[in-house]
Amino acid sequence: MNTSPSERRVALVTGAAGELGRAICQRLWRDGLHVVAVDIDLPAARQLAGALPALPGQRALPLYADMGDAACIAAMVEEAGAAFGRIDVLVNNAAVNHRGSIFDFDAARWDHMMAVNLRGPALLCQRVAPYWKASGAGGRVINMVSRCWVAGGPPAYVACKAGLVGLTRSMARELAPLQVTVNAIAPGLLPSAFTLDGRDAASFELMAEGSIASTPLKRLTTPEDIAGTTAFLASPDAAFITAEVIHVCGGSQLAPFGR
Ligand SMILES: NC(=O)c1ccc[n+]([C@@H]2O[C@H](COP(=O)([O-])OP(=O)(O)OC[C@H]3O[C@@H](n4cnc5c(N)ncnc54)[C@H](O)[C@@H]3O)[C@@H](O)[C@H]2O)c1
């Protein structure tokens, strides 16, 4: 694409160094966007950004942010804004999961999940809104939820993701005057640090078998499935889609969660 640096759109992706974040950054980069790769793990974000193939006039900027920390989010957006002068596409992908049932959840961990997974995306939108206002070029917000939001699962995680669907619908209305669309993607299960944490290979395998069994299209989600859907929602083809949840999980939103 023959685009000068100032015309090139800028995508800010949180949780950029994770399994889905990496695939999303790589895909948006391939589609010609500048990428701001945000993660609490800055060395991993730097590694990801450094591994993107060098292209003339295209820049990847790794930045640190703890999405649970309001001041940190503000500082990170300021740095991204100073570097590019615009932010067009926001992918709220970072999340934490402290598993626990309603019988044994820990209040501090519940609050941490709400701060990172739900308040973080709202604060980030609030901080990026002035850039959408200033550019007048519209924008895109893509919130990563989970098929769990309909199927159920660990209560704090499901509450965050269902909350993020609510936020998606609310922000779609609030940001529409700025021609900013807001949509959510609900992936199915895939192996990542997120899903493997606290599980051994055998218990993940068992869960994966259950998930495939309850998935009409009979496989797990791949990072490329999610990156492709993100690219579509960021593209001109999706300009008139807002307030939607796209389930990218082979139809498993139709079925109860397989264990
Ligand atoms: N893996 C799955 O099966 C699955 C299924 C449905 C939805 N999701 C969602 O997809 C998204 C990405 O998950 P993943 O599987 O790629 O996980 P992952 O663990 O591979 O990546 C998560 C990334 O978020 C970063 N992160 C964690 N806490 C952070 C914080 N406070 N601030 C900033 N960054 C932080 C981590 O460093 C990591 O790079 C999450 O929102 C998750 O809920 C995942």
PDBQT file of the ligand as one rigid body, heavy atoms in Angstrom, charges set to zero:
ROOT
HETATM    1  N1  LIG A 301      -7.069 -18.304  25.193  1.00  0.00    +0.000 N 
HETATM    2  C1  LIG A 301      -8.378 -18.519  25.166  1.00  0.00    +0.000 C 
HETATM    3  O1  LIG A 301      -8.849 -19.674  25.158  1.00  0.00    +0.000 OA
HETATM    4  C2  LIG A 301      -9.339 -17.364  25.147  1.00  0.00    +0.000 A 
HETATM    5  C3  LIG A 301     -10.683 -17.634  24.923  1.00  0.00    +0.000 A 
HETATM    6  C4  LIG A 301     -11.595 -16.597  24.918  1.00  0.00    +0.000 A 
HETATM    7  C5  LIG A 301     -11.158 -15.303  25.119  1.00  0.00    +0.000 A 
HETATM    8  N2  LIG A 301      -9.853 -15.040  25.336  1.00  0.00    +0.000 N 
HETATM    9  C6  LIG A 301      -9.457 -13.653  25.552  1.00  0.00    +0.000 C 
HETATM   10  O2  LIG A 301      -8.456 -13.314  24.638  1.00  0.00    +0.000 OA
HETATM   11  C7  LIG A 301      -7.606 -12.302  25.203  1.00  0.00    +0.000 C 
HETATM   12  C8  LIG A 301      -6.150 -12.690  25.038  1.00  0.00    +0.000 C 
HETATM   13  O3  LIG A 301      -5.934 -13.937  25.661  1.00  0.00    +0.000 OA
HETATM   14  P1  LIG A 301      -4.687 -14.878  25.287  1.00  0.00    +0.000 P 
HETATM   15  O4  LIG A 301      -5.212 -16.248  25.270  1.00  0.00    +0.000 OA
HETATM   16  O5  LIG A 301      -3.947 -14.331  24.120  1.00  0.00    +0.000 OA
HETATM   17  O6  LIG A 301      -3.832 -14.732  26.624  1.00  0.00    +0.000 OA
HETATM   18  P2  LIG A 301      -2.265 -14.554  26.837  1.00  0.00    +0.000 P 
HETATM   19  O7  LIG A 301      -2.017 -14.890  28.270  1.00  0.00    +0.000 OA
HETATM   20  O8  LIG A 301      -1.474 -15.271  25.808  1.00  0.00    +0.000 OA
HETATM   21  O9  LIG A 301      -2.072 -12.987  26.617  1.00  0.00    +0.000 OA
HETATM   22  C9  LIG A 301      -2.523 -12.025  27.526  1.00  0.00    +0.000 C 
HETATM   23  C10 LIG A 301      -1.541 -10.844  27.457  1.00  0.00    +0.000 C 
HETATM   24  O10 LIG A 301      -2.041  -9.819  28.325  1.00  0.00    +0.000 OA
HETATM   25  C11 LIG A 301      -0.948  -9.289  29.056  1.00  0.00    +0.000 C 
HETATM   26  N3  LIG A 301      -1.439  -8.727  30.311  1.00  0.00    +0.000 N 
HETATM   27  C12 LIG A 301      -1.808  -9.401  31.438  1.00  0.00    +0.000 A 
HETATM   28  N4  LIG A 301      -2.152  -8.533  32.387  1.00  0.00    +0.000 NA
HETATM   29  C13 LIG A 301      -2.008  -7.286  31.866  1.00  0.00    +0.000 A 
HETATM   30  C14 LIG A 301      -2.216  -5.997  32.384  1.00  0.00    +0.000 A 
HETATM   31  N5  LIG A 301      -2.610  -5.793  33.658  1.00  0.00    +0.000 N 
HETATM   32  N6  LIG A 301      -1.979  -4.932  31.573  1.00  0.00    +0.000 NA
HETATM   33  C15 LIG A 301      -1.548  -5.120  30.304  1.00  0.00    +0.000 A 
HETATM   34  N7  LIG A 301      -1.328  -6.335  29.762  1.00  0.00    +0.000 NA
HETATM   35  C16 LIG A 301      -1.552  -7.408  30.539  1.00  0.00    +0.000 A 
HETATM   36  C17 LIG A 301      -0.028 -10.483  29.280  1.00  0.00    +0.000 C 
HETATM   37  O11 LIG A 301       1.297 -10.059  29.588  1.00  0.00    +0.000 OA
HETATM   38  C18 LIG A 301      -0.142 -11.208  27.957  1.00  0.00    +0.000 C 
HETATM   39  O12 LIG A 301       0.833 -10.770  27.030  1.00  0.00    +0.000 OA
HETATM   40  C19 LIG A 301      -8.075 -12.129  26.648  1.00  0.00    +0.000 C 
HETATM   41  O13 LIG A 301      -8.945 -11.010  26.709  1.00  0.00    +0.000 OA
HETATM   42  C20 LIG A 301      -8.876 -13.399  26.933  1.00  0.00    +0.000 C 
HETATM   43  O14 LIG A 301      -9.863 -13.194  27.898  1.00  0.00    +0.000 OA
HETATM   44  C21 LIG A 301      -8.925 -16.048  25.350  1.00  0.00    +0.000 A 
ENDROOT
TORSDOF 0
